[in-house]
Amino acid sequence: MNKLLLLLFVLFSCSGIMAQKDAPTTDTLRNMIAIAPVNTNLFGTSNMIYYKRFINQKGPYQIFYRVGLGVLNRFTIEDDADRSLDDKILDQRNFNFNFGLEWYRPIGKFSITFGQEVGYTRSTFINEYIAIGEMGVFSVDGLSRELDLSVEDAFYRSYNIHLFTGLRYRVGQHFQFGLESALGWSFYRVENRYPESSSQTDRAFIGTIRELALARHFILEVNF
């Protein structure tokens, strides 16, 4: 947690220093709303929405900070095809939050983007036992879920750092769309908790995930 707070402080400091060095151009659209209806991560998909604010111009590059909030709507279930889950029994609450800096390099109707961001993901499961699959070089098998009524609730939490790059295509003055890829690291904690009356002991696991998502975001953006 301390490392994440330190990184956030550095990002804010850098954005303030850059803003002081160069005055923003007056013809740049300063605000942007970005919607990522397809946001792929290791465990499924989520719906992301970003607010971006122009803070500086460095040569051909426009610099924005970006703040994103997402609600995960599907998690990978390893034996999904083999069993039927009762939606009335199972209960999930999932969200993720991201903050970062983004550089734009317009080239005609296209723009090349790159930057870095940090984030936090939290997911809660009721009456399910969860665990992380086997680690690969840049992925894991997934977040396995098993219906277990003896489990009171289970949590997945992670602190994330991503380096991203993307390509945009502009349609008119205010609209653009494109793809974004990312290389990231996540420091996670999985915890399965049992009722106090249970004879079983709570189980927790921690670890690190290396993520490479070549099509992390499909993004639709509106500038104003």
Legacy VTK file of the C-alpha trace (Angstrom):
# vtk DataFile Version 3.0
C-alpha trace
ASCII
DATASET POLYDATA
POINTS 224 float
0.000 0.000 0.000
2.847 2.396 0.851
4.441 1.718 -2.536
1.163 2.512 -4.296
0.745 5.796 -2.387
4.362 6.742 -3.185
3.792 6.055 -6.892
0.614 8.156 -6.869
2.538 11.024 -5.249
5.249 10.805 -7.921
2.667 10.848 -10.722
0.915 13.897 -9.259
4.250 15.665 -8.754
5.352 14.959 -12.316
2.091 16.264 -13.728
2.442 19.462 -11.696
6.039 20.037 -12.804
5.184 19.484 -16.474
2.244 21.836 -16.260
4.501 24.587 -14.903
7.152 24.229 -17.595
4.941 24.797 -20.639
1.724 26.743 -21.012
-1.092 24.610 -22.474
-2.018 25.313 -26.066
-5.275 27.221 -26.426
-6.643 25.164 -29.343
-6.472 21.787 -27.587
-9.719 20.233 -26.362
-9.006 19.914 -22.665
-11.483 17.265 -21.513
-12.205 13.756 -22.654
-14.671 11.045 -21.679
-13.564 7.555 -22.709
-15.735 4.453 -22.569
-14.174 0.993 -22.789
-17.087 -1.445 -23.150
-14.618 -4.260 -23.764
-11.908 -4.206 -21.099
-10.112 -7.558 -20.991
-8.146 -8.667 -17.960
-6.942 -11.972 -16.598
-10.255 -12.928 -15.033
-12.885 -11.792 -17.514
-14.252 -8.518 -18.809
-15.375 -5.238 -17.309
-16.974 -1.980 -18.377
-14.606 0.970 -17.887
-15.236 4.693 -18.054
-12.384 7.235 -17.970
-12.269 10.960 -17.435
-9.162 12.569 -18.986
-7.936 16.136 -18.506
-5.349 17.923 -20.651
-2.503 19.266 -18.473
0.364 20.142 -20.811
1.853 20.269 -24.311
5.411 18.963 -24.803
6.396 19.440 -28.423
4.069 17.248 -30.515
2.790 15.426 -27.421
-0.395 16.295 -25.541
-0.317 15.103 -21.937
-3.455 14.073 -20.055
-4.105 12.593 -16.660
-6.757 9.877 -16.619
-9.019 8.530 -13.895
-11.022 5.367 -14.552
-13.710 3.355 -12.807
-14.868 -0.069 -13.917
-17.451 -2.629 -12.883
-16.455 -6.210 -13.649
-19.399 -8.106 -15.091
-17.978 -11.531 -15.813
-15.358 -13.719 -14.204
-13.824 -16.810 -15.755
-15.210 -20.036 -14.278
-12.998 -22.963 -15.166
-15.816 -25.544 -15.203
-18.495 -23.145 -16.410
-19.710 -25.595 -19.074
-20.069 -28.449 -16.583
-22.349 -26.927 -13.983
-25.247 -24.562 -13.621
-24.942 -21.697 -11.128
-28.043 -20.282 -9.483
-27.835 -16.486 -9.870
-30.178 -16.066 -6.923
-27.738 -17.845 -4.633
-24.448 -16.451 -5.899
-23.669 -12.804 -5.231
-20.764 -10.767 -6.638
-19.664 -7.175 -6.120
-16.729 -6.102 -8.294
-15.025 -2.852 -9.206
-11.645 -1.476 -10.216
-10.153 2.029 -10.073
-7.254 3.377 -12.172
-5.233 6.598 -12.232
-2.433 7.497 -14.644
-0.765 9.816 -17.142
-1.255 9.524 -20.912
0.752 11.016 -23.806
-0.913 11.669 -27.188
0.998 12.026 -30.454
-1.394 13.103 -33.239
-0.410 11.967 -36.756
-3.093 13.099 -39.177
-6.332 11.377 -38.267
-4.448 8.860 -36.121
-2.941 9.265 -32.658
-0.331 7.140 -30.922
-0.751 7.014 -27.142
1.322 5.663 -24.282
1.657 6.100 -20.553
1.436 4.457 -17.155
-1.251 3.970 -14.536
-1.805 2.441 -11.120
-5.001 0.809 -9.966
-6.942 -1.096 -7.356
-9.326 -4.024 -7.924
-11.702 -5.531 -5.375
-14.149 -8.396 -5.835
-16.459 -9.995 -3.299
-18.103 -13.415 -3.662
-20.803 -14.889 -1.419
-20.905 -18.645 -0.713
-18.031 -19.367 -3.103
-14.501 -20.664 -2.575
-12.029 -18.869 -4.868
-8.391 -19.485 -5.759
-5.801 -18.314 -8.305
-4.758 -20.812 -10.976
-1.234 -21.842 -11.911
1.155 -18.997 -12.761
2.417 -18.565 -16.316
4.888 -16.100 -17.783
2.302 -13.386 -18.437
-0.929 -14.952 -17.262
-2.619 -17.380 -14.914
-5.211 -20.046 -15.624
-7.827 -17.805 -14.069
-9.700 -17.163 -10.891
-11.331 -20.517 -10.139
-14.699 -20.409 -8.366
-16.469 -23.220 -6.595
-19.913 -23.058 -4.991
-19.399 -23.709 -1.275
-22.225 -22.814 1.102
-19.885 -23.299 4.080
-17.906 -20.209 2.935
-19.423 -16.985 4.269
-17.679 -14.727 1.744
-14.499 -14.523 -0.319
-12.418 -11.563 -1.488
-10.008 -10.836 -4.303
-7.988 -7.613 -3.940
-5.087 -6.377 -6.043
-2.876 -3.315 -6.483
-1.921 -2.896 -10.119
0.746 -1.088 -12.157
0.414 -0.900 -15.957
2.420 0.451 -18.885
0.104 0.956 -21.834
0.196 1.967 -25.483
-2.561 2.439 -28.015
-3.696 3.636 -31.418
-6.654 5.993 -32.025
-8.503 7.068 -35.163
-10.280 10.430 -35.148
-13.739 10.904 -36.654
-14.446 14.634 -36.835
-13.238 17.049 -34.167
-14.812 15.471 -31.095
-14.849 11.697 -31.590
-12.209 8.984 -31.837
-11.918 5.252 -31.250
-9.097 2.752 -30.971
-7.355 -0.096 -29.184
-5.026 -0.148 -26.203
-2.525 -2.786 -25.047
-0.865 -3.051 -21.639
1.890 -4.780 -19.728
1.278 -4.882 -16.011
1.979 -6.294 -12.597
-0.627 -7.015 -9.922
0.005 -7.689 -6.238
-3.012 -9.679 -5.068
-4.589 -11.166 -1.971
-7.256 -13.874 -2.053
-9.154 -14.585 1.154
-11.865 -17.152 1.917
-13.729 -16.547 5.167
-15.929 -18.933 7.149
-18.601 -18.118 9.771
-17.396 -17.790 13.363
-19.410 -20.871 14.260
-17.554 -22.939 11.663
-14.789 -25.338 12.605
-12.835 -24.384 9.459
-10.089 -21.771 9.433
-10.058 -18.758 7.105
-7.674 -19.206 4.174
-5.677 -16.426 2.520
-3.207 -16.387 -0.384
-0.984 -13.609 -1.695
1.116 -13.361 -4.831
2.128 -11.436 -7.937
0.616 -11.618 -11.421
2.364 -10.515 -14.614
-0.179 -9.420 -17.195
0.199 -8.918 -20.943
-3.065 -7.856 -22.588
-2.613 -7.111 -26.292
-6.238 -5.996 -26.618
-6.855 -4.656 -23.153
-9.240 -1.840 -24.154
-11.469 -1.096 -27.092
-12.080 2.622 -26.463
-14.627 5.175 -27.663
-13.681 8.773 -26.772
-15.440 12.129 -26.838
-13.362 15.339 -26.647
-14.766 18.668 -25.451
LINES 1 225
224 0 1 2 3 4 5 6 7 8 9 10 11 12 13 14 15 16 17 18 19 20 21 22 23 24 25 26 27 28 29 30 31 32 33 34 35 36 37 38 39 40 41 42 43 44 45 46 47 48 49 50 51 52 53 54 55 56 57 58 59 60 61 62 63 64 65 66 67 68 69 70 71 72 73 74 75 76 77 78 79 80 81 82 83 84 85 86 87 88 89 90 91 92 93 94 95 96 97 98 99 100 101 102 103 104 105 106 107 108 109 110 111 112 113 114 115 116 117 118 119 120 121 122 123 124 125 126 127 128 129 130 131 132 133 134 135 136 137 138 139 140 141 142 143 144 145 146 147 148 149 150 151 152 153 154 155 156 157 158 159 160 161 162 163 164 165 166 167 168 169 170 171 172 173 174 175 176 177 178 179 180 181 182 183 184 185 186 187 188 189 190 191 192 193 194 195 196 197 198 199 200 201 202 203 204 205 206 207 208 209 210 211 212 213 214 215 216 217 218 219 220 221 222 223
